[in-house]
Amino acid sequence: MISIVALPDPIINVPYQNGALVLPMAEWMAIIEGKTNLPSEIYDTQHLLWHLPLSTMDRKFGWKSSIWKDWLNHSSSDEFWKETFYQDKLKNIHIPVLHISGWYDDDLIGTYINFSTISNNISLDQKIIKN
């Protein structure tokens, strides 16, 4: 199996980084949700990311997002996220895996967690590439 920049379970990295909301995710959502990717330059992000309350940040970026609301309403590892968790199942992987990520990728942590978890649970080859 080849795993390329695998996110870890939610709350660890996206949309929360160890429990803290990653505010630039608001810009990312505004750029991609429900439309063709837009250039990030259309937003005054440095100004917009200071907007409060967070519950209306989506509107400040010019869109209404049910996903943004869900993220704000579920800031911990609750039932909302449960079906997206997969790292507790890594112990069930019994095949070699090539893990790929980049040195400067925001989601590099998932690659390292998955590599070390699978490597500790099985004796099959696990390789990691960072470019």
MARBA-3410 file (N, C-alpha, C, O; in Angstrom, 1 decimal):
131
0.9,-1.2,0.0,0.0,0.0,0.0,0.9,1.2,0.0,2.0,1.2,0.6 ~ 0.4,2.3,-0.7,1.2,3.5,-0.7,0.3,4.6,-0.1,-0.9,4.8,-0.6 ~ 0.7,5.2,1.0,0.0,6.3,1.7,0.7,7.6,1.5,1.8,7.8,1.9 ~ 0.0,8.6,0.9,0.6,9.8,0.5,0.0,10.9,1.4,-1.2,11.2,1.3 ~ 0.7,11.5,2.3,0.3,12.6,3.2,-1.0,12.3,3.9,-2.0,13.0,3.7
-1.0,11.2,4.6,-2.2,10.8,5.3,-2.5,11.6,6.5,-1.6,11.8,7.4 ~ -3.6,12.2,6.6,-4.0,13.0,7.7,-4.1,12.0,8.9,-4.5,10.9,8.7 ~ -3.8,12.5,10.1,-4.1,11.7,11.3,-5.6,11.8,11.6,-6.3,12.5,10.9 ~ -6.0,11.2,12.7,-7.4,11.3,13.1,-7.7,12.8,13.3,-6.8,13.5,13.7 ~ -9.0,13.2,13.1,-9.4,14.6,13.3,-9.0,15.0,14.8,-8.9,14.1,15.7
-8.9,16.2,15.0,-8.6,16.9,16.3,-7.1,16.8,16.6,-6.6,17.7,17.3 ~ -6.3,15.9,16.0,-4.9,15.9,16.1,-4.3,16.9,15.1,-3.3,17.5,15.5 ~ -4.8,17.0,13.9,-4.2,17.9,12.9,-5.1,18.7,12.1,-4.9,19.9,11.9 ~ -6.2,18.2,11.6,-7.2,19.0,10.8,-8.6,18.6,11.2,-8.9,17.4,11.2 ~ -9.4,19.5,11.5,-9.3,20.9,11.5,-8.7,21.5,12.7,-8.5,22.8,12.9
-8.4,20.7,13.7,-7.8,21.1,15.0,-6.4,20.6,15.0,-6.1,19.5,14.6 ~ -5.5,21.4,15.6,-4.1,20.9,15.8,-4.0,20.7,17.3,-3.8,21.6,18.1 ~ -4.0,19.4,17.7,-3.9,19.0,19.1,-4.9,19.8,20.0,-4.6,20.2,21.1 ~ -6.1,20.0,19.5,-7.2,20.6,20.2,-7.5,22.0,19.9,-8.5,22.6,20.3 ~ -6.5,22.7,19.2,-6.7,24.1,18.9,-7.2,24.3,17.4,-6.5,23.7,16.5
-8.2,25.0,17.2,-8.7,25.2,15.8,-7.6,25.9,15.0,-7.0,26.9,15.4 ~ -7.4,25.3,13.8,-6.5,25.9,12.9,-7.2,26.9,12.0,-7.9,26.6,11.1 ~ -7.1,28.2,12.4,-7.8,29.3,11.8,-7.7,29.4,10.3,-8.7,29.6,9.6 ~ -6.5,29.1,9.7,-6.4,29.2,8.2,-7.3,28.2,7.5,-7.5,28.2,6.3 ~ -7.8,27.2,8.3,-8.8,26.3,7.6,-10.0,27.0,7.1,-10.7,26.6,6.2
-10.3,28.2,7.7,-11.5,29.0,7.3,-11.2,29.5,5.9,-12.1,29.5,5.0 ~ -10.0,30.0,5.6,-9.6,30.4,4.3,-9.7,29.2,3.3,-10.2,29.3,2.2 ~ -9.1,28.1,3.7,-9.1,26.9,2.9,-10.5,26.5,2.5,-10.8,26.2,1.3 ~ -11.4,26.5,3.5,-12.8,26.2,3.2,-13.5,27.2,2.2,-14.2,26.8,1.3 ~ -13.2,28.5,2.4,-13.7,29.5,1.5,-13.2,29.3,0.1,-14.0,29.6,-0.9
-12.0,28.8,-0.1,-11.4,28.7,-1.4,-12.0,27.4,-2.1,-12.2,27.5,-3.3 ~ -12.3,26.3,-1.4,-12.6,25.1,-2.1,-14.0,24.6,-1.9,-14.5,23.8,-2.7 ~ -14.7,25.0,-0.8,-16.0,24.4,-0.5,-17.1,24.7,-1.5,-17.4,25.9,-1.7 ~ -17.6,23.7,-2.2,-18.7,23.9,-3.1,-18.4,24.7,-4.4,-19.3,25.2,-5.1 ~ -17.1,24.8,-4.8,-16.8,25.6,-6.0,-15.4,25.1,-6.5,-14.7,24.4,-5.9
-15.1,25.7,-7.6,-13.8,25.4,-8.2,-12.8,26.2,-7.3,-13.1,27.3,-6.8 ~ -11.6,25.6,-7.1,-10.6,26.3,-6.3,-10.4,27.8,-6.8,-10.4,28.1,-8.0 ~ -10.4,28.6,-5.8,-10.2,30.1,-6.1,-8.8,30.4,-5.6,-8.2,29.8,-4.7 ~ -8.2,31.5,-6.1,-6.9,31.9,-5.6,-7.0,32.5,-4.3,-7.9,33.3,-4.0 ~ -6.1,32.2,-3.4,-6.2,32.7,-2.0,-6.0,34.2,-1.9,-6.4,34.9,-0.9
-5.4,34.8,-2.9,-5.1,36.2,-3.0,-6.4,37.1,-2.9,-6.3,38.3,-2.7 ~ -7.6,36.5,-3.2,-8.8,37.3,-3.2,-9.2,37.7,-1.8,-10.1,38.5,-1.7 ~ -8.6,37.1,-0.8,-9.0,37.4,0.6,-7.9,38.2,1.3,-6.7,37.9,1.1 ~ -8.3,39.1,2.1,-7.4,39.8,3.0,-7.3,38.9,4.3,-7.8,39.2,5.4 ~ -6.6,37.8,4.2,-6.6,36.8,5.2,-6.0,37.3,6.5,-6.6,37.0,7.6
-5.0,38.1,6.5,-4.4,38.6,7.8,-5.4,39.3,8.6,-5.4,39.3,9.8 ~ -6.3,40.0,7.9,-7.4,40.8,8.6,-8.5,39.8,8.9,-9.1,39.9,10.1 ~ -8.9,39.0,8.0,-10.1,38.1,8.2,-9.9,37.1,9.4,-10.9,36.8,10.1 ~ -8.7,36.6,9.6,-8.5,35.6,10.6,-8.6,36.2,12.0,-8.6,35.4,13.0 ~ -8.7,37.5,12.1,-8.9,38.1,13.5,-10.4,38.3,13.8,-10.8,38.8,14.8
-11.3,37.9,12.8,-12.7,38.1,13.0,-13.3,37.3,14.2,-12.9,36.1,14.3 ~ -14.1,37.9,14.9,-14.8,37.2,16.0,-16.3,37.6,15.9,-16.6,38.7,15.5 ~ -17.2,36.8,16.2,-17.0,35.4,16.7,-16.7,34.4,15.6,-17.0,34.7,14.4 ~ -16.0,33.4,15.9,-15.6,32.4,15.0,-16.8,31.8,14.2,-16.7,31.4,13.1 ~ -18.0,31.8,14.9,-19.2,31.2,14.3,-19.6,31.9,13.1,-20.4,31.4,12.3
-19.2,33.2,12.9,-19.6,33.9,11.7,-18.4,34.2,10.7,-18.5,34.9,9.8 ~ -17.3,33.5,11.0,-16.1,33.7,10.2,-16.4,33.3,8.7,-15.8,33.9,7.8 ~ -17.1,32.2,8.5,-17.4,31.8,7.2,-18.1,32.9,6.4,-17.8,33.1,5.2 ~ -19.0,33.6,7.0,-19.7,34.7,6.3,-18.8,35.9,6.1,-18.9,36.5,5.0 ~ -17.8,36.1,7.0,-16.8,37.1,6.8,-16.0,36.8,5.5,-15.6,37.8,4.8
-15.8,35.5,5.2,-15.1,35.1,4.0,-16.0,35.1,2.8,-15.5,34.9,1.7 ~ -17.3,35.3,3.0,-18.2,35.4,1.9,-18.9,34.1,1.5,-19.4,34.0,0.4 ~ -19.0,33.2,2.4,-19.8,32.0,2.2,-20.4,31.5,3.4,-19.9,31.8,4.5 ~ -21.4,30.6,3.3,-22.1,30.0,4.5,-21.7,28.5,4.4,-22.0,27.9,3.5 ~ -21.2,28.1,5.5,-20.6,26.7,5.5,-21.2,25.9,6.7,-21.0,26.2,7.9
-21.9,24.8,6.4,-22.4,23.9,7.4,-21.2,23.1,8.0,-21.2,22.7,9.2 ~ -20.2,22.9,7.2,-19.0,22.1,7.6,-18.3,23.0,8.7,-17.9,22.4,9.7 ~ -18.1,24.3,8.4,-17.4,25.1,9.4,-18.2,25.1,10.7,-17.6,25.0,11.8 ~ -19.5,25.2,10.6,-20.3,25.1,11.9,-20.1,23.8,12.6,-20.0,23.8,13.8 ~ -20.1,22.7,11.8,-19.9,21.4,12.5,-18.5,21.4,13.1,-18.4,20.9,14.3
-17.5,21.9,12.5,-16.2,21.9,13.1,-16.2,22.7,14.4,-15.6,22.2,15.4 ~ -16.8,23.8,14.4,-16.9,24.6,15.6,-17.6,23.9,16.7,-17.3,24.1,17.9 ~ -18.7,23.2,16.4,-19.6,22.6,17.4,-19.0,21.3,17.9,-19.5,20.7,18.9 ~ -17.9,20.8,17.2,-17.3,19.5,17.6,-15.8,19.6,17.8,-15.1,19.2,16.9 ~ -15.4,20.3,18.8,-14.0,20.6,19.0,-13.2,19.6,19.8,-12.1,19.8,20.2
-13.9,18.4,20.1,-13.2,17.4,20.8,-13.5,16.0,20.1,-14.3,16.0,19.2 ~ -12.9,15.0,20.5,-13.1,13.7,19.9,-14.4,13.1,20.3,-14.5,12.1,21.0 ~ -15.5,13.7,19.8,-16.8,13.2,20.2,-17.4,12.3,19.1,-16.7,11.9,18.2 ~ -18.7,12.0,19.2,-19.3,11.0,18.3,-19.3,11.5,16.9,-19.3,10.7,15.9 ~ -19.4,12.8,16.7,-19.4,13.4,15.4,-18.2,12.9,14.5,-18.3,12.6,13.4
-17.0,12.8,15.2,-15.8,12.4,14.5,-15.6,10.9,14.4,-14.8,10.5,13.6 ~ -16.3,10.2,15.3,-16.0,8.8,15.5,-15.8,8.0,14.2,-14.8,7.2,14.1 ~ -16.7,8.1,13.3,-16.6,7.3,12.1,-15.4,7.6,11.2,-15.1,6.9,10.3 ~ -14.8,8.8,11.4,-13.6,9.1,10.6,-12.3,8.7,11.2,-11.3,8.8,10.6 ~ -12.4,8.2,12.5,-11.1,7.8,13.1,-10.7,6.5,12.5,-11.5,5.6,12.2
-9.4,6.4,12.2,-8.9,5.1,11.6,-7.6,4.7,12.3,-7.2,3.5,12.2 ~ -6.9,5.6,13.0,-5.6,5.2,13.6,-5.6,4.1,14.6,-4.6,3.4,14.8 ~ -6.7,3.9,15.3,-6.9,2.8,16.2,-7.0,1.4,15.5,-6.9,0.4,16.1 ~ -7.2,1.5,14.1,-7.3,0.3,13.3,-6.0,-0.1,12.6,-5.9,-1.1,11.9 ~ -5.0,0.7,12.8,-3.7,0.5,12.1,-3.1,-0.8,12.5,-2.3,-1.4,11.7
-3.4,-1.3,13.7,-2.9,-2.6,14.1,-3.4,-3.7,13.3,-2.8,-4.8,13.3 ~ -4.4,-3.5,12.5,-5.0,-4.5,11.6,-4.3,-4.6,10.3,-4.7,-5.4,9.4 ~ -3.4,-3.7,10.0,-2.7,-3.7,8.7,-1.6,-4.7,8.7,-0.7,-4.7,9.6 ~ -1.6,-5.6,7.8,-0.6,-6.7,7.7,0.1,-6.8,6.4,0.4,-7.9,5.9 ~ 0.3,-5.6,5.8,1.0,-5.6,4.5,2.1,-4.5,4.5,2.0,-3.6,5.4
3.0,-4.6,3.6,4.0,-3.5,3.6,3.4,-2.2,3.2,2.4,-2.2,2.4 ~ 3.9,-1.1,3.7,3.3,0.2,3.4,4.5,1.2,3.1,5.5,1.2,3.8 ~ 4.3,1.9,2.0,5.2,3.0,1.7,4.5,4.3,2.1,3.5,4.6,1.5 ~ 5.1,5.0,3.0,4.5,6.3,3.5,5.2,7.4,2.9,6.5,7.5,3.0 ~ 4.5,8.4,2.3,5.1,9.5,1.6,4.6,10.8,2.1,3.4,11.0,2.3
5.5,11.7,2.3,5.1,13.1,2.7,6.2,14.0,2.4,7.3,13.6,1.9 ~ 6.0,15.3,2.6,7.0,16.3,2.3,7.5,17.0,3.6,6.7,17.0,4.6 ~ 8.7,17.4,3.6,9.3,18.1,4.8,8.4,19.2,5.3,8.3,19.4,6.5 ~ 7.8,20.0,4.4,7.1,21.2,4.8,5.6,21.0,4.7,4.8,22.0,4.7 ~ 5.1,19.8,4.6,3.7,19.5,4.5,3.0,19.7,5.8,3.5,19.2,6.8
1.9,20.5,5.9,1.2,20.7,7.1,0.7,19.5,7.8,0.5,19.5,9.0 ~ 0.5,18.4,7.1,0.0,17.2,7.6,1.0,16.1,7.8,0.7,14.9,7.9 ~ 2.3,16.4,7.9,3.4,15.5,8.0,3.2,14.6,9.2,3.6,13.4,9.2 ~ 2.6,15.1,10.3,2.4,14.4,11.5,1.7,13.0,11.3,2.0,12.0,12.0 ~ 0.7,13.0,10.5,-0.1,11.8,10.2,0.8,10.7,9.6,0.7,9.5,9.9
1.7,11.1,8.7,2.6,10.2,8.1,3.5,9.5,9.1,3.7,8.3,9.1 ~ 4.1,10.3,10.0,4.9,9.8,11.1,4.2,8.9,12.1,4.7,7.9,12.5 ~ 3.0,9.3,12.5,2.2,8.5,13.4,1.9,7.2,12.8,2.1,6.1,13.4 ~ 1.4,7.2,11.6,1.1,6.0,10.9,2.3,5.0,10.7,2.2,3.8,10.9 ~ 3.4,5.6,10.3,4.6,4.8,10.1,5.0,4.1,11.4,5.3,2.9,11.4
5.1,4.9,12.4,5.6,4.3,13.7,4.6,3.3,14.3,5.0,2.3,14.8 ~ 3.3,3.6,14.2,2.3,2.7,14.7,2.3,1.4,14.0,2.4,0.3,14.6 ~ 2.3,1.4,12.7,2.4,0.2,11.9,3.7,-0.6,12.1,3.7,-1.8,12.2 ~ 4.8,0.2,12.1,6.1,-0.5,12.3,6.2,-1.2,13.7,6.8,-2.2,13.8 ~ 5.6,-0.6,14.7,5.6,-1.2,16.0,4.7,-2.4,16.1,4.9,-3.2,17.0
3.7,-2.5,15.3,2.8,-3.6,15.4,3.0,-4.8,14.5,2.6,-5.9,14.8 ~ 3.8,-4.6,13.4,4.0,-5.8,12.5,5.5,-5.8,12.2,6.2,-4.8,12.3 ~ 6.0,-6.9,11.6,7.4,-7.0,11.2,7.6,-6.8,9.7,8.7,-6.9,9.2 ~ 6.5,-6.5,9.0,6.6,-6.3,7.6,7.3,-5.0,7.3,7.3,-4.1,8.1 ~ 7.9,-4.9,6.1,8.6,-3.7,5.7,7.7,-2.4,5.7,6.6,-2.4,5.1
8.1,-1.4,6.3,7.5,-0.1,6.3,8.6,0.9,5.9,9.7,0.9,6.5 ~ 8.4,1.7,4.9,9.3,2.6,4.4,8.7,4.0,4.4,7.5,4.1,4.2 ~ 9.5,5.0,4.6,9.0,6.4,4.6,9.9,7.2,3.7,11.1,7.1,3.7 ~ 9.2,8.1,2.9,9.9,9.0,2.0,9.4,10.4,2.3,8.2,10.6,2.4 ~ 10.3,11.3,2.5,10.0,12.7,2.7,10.8,13.5,1.7,12.0,13.5,1.6
10.0,14.2,0.9,10.7,15.1,-0.1,10.2,16.5,0.0,10.7,17.3,-0.8
END
